[in-house]
Amino acid sequence: MAKLKLNAIEDDKPVKATVEFPAVVWRDLQAYAEILGREHQQAPVEPAKLVPVMVTRFMATDRGFARLRRTRTAASRSNGDRGPEKIP
């Protein structure tokens, strides 16, 4: 069986945002949520809960973003600024 890139969705306090998706992307999110629930022997996850997890994973694995963020954080700290919080 194929390994999904996401683990079970953790329950966390959300920040509300409104995003519009093309219908095909929404259908794919619904399918992914259903498969993810099956893989982890859980009820299907609400597709909207996948979005922040996917975006977080995308940013965490984007080497260019990580490099530029480290550069920006280092520059901010050298100027005495505490800088942004690090991505877990």
Helices and strands as residue ranges (DSSP letters): H 23-39, H 47-61, H 63-78
